[in-house]
């Protein structure tokens, strides 16, 4: 199983990457939505992407929208991991095609629980 | 200190900061007397625009920022570059700012964080006034959080 960790903070990519590796995933990283989109279009399609919202160049919502517009990427599960916690923004992300929504700060257990709900870990 | 026109209380800010610091750094923040931070420090800032406009600042001594970054990167003491310490403080600012934004009038948007580091610098938000300031501390040093409203 392959996970894409998409966050403009290198520290956050390291924390999420560590959690995903411990959950049994191989991990690739990107620092903004455009870089993430290029990675999933040119490399193997990840099983899941953990997506920050506020990033330079292309934000997380734009990334989710772009991924959902491409049939060849449709099987990728999208989980927002963000500080954006307004109800209207959660609704926007889910309407755009995100499957799950985790608000920072989070615990490793919260991430793994969501992965379990999505059937990505036992 | 909760000011008359505050929309977020000191208790709410304290709870958010304590949650972030304990979740990501395993450090316990407690309220302390508000004493200006002297010497080299790091300041992170995010701006909120929309129904509510203003900025949220975090300031801590450089040593506290270094300890925080080492915890986030799981790095050895003294092994991180200044850029990595700024990255970590920026993300901590983003998390605290984002959670404070959720208590402010919506809808609004949060900027990407910016970080300043040094011995002598002044941060200003033209036309803004401080509506809340919280002083906290843990074993790594003080942490000041202030909310400015435009």
Interface residues (C-beta under 8 A of the other chain):
Chain A: X8 X9 X10 X11 X12 X14 X15 X18 X54 X55 X56 X82 X83 X84 X85 X86 X88 X89 X103 X104 X105 X106 X107
Chain B: X19 X20 X23 X24 X69 X72 X73 X74 X84 X87 X88 X90 X91 X94 X95 X97 X98 X99 X101 X102 X106 X107 X108 X110 X111 X112
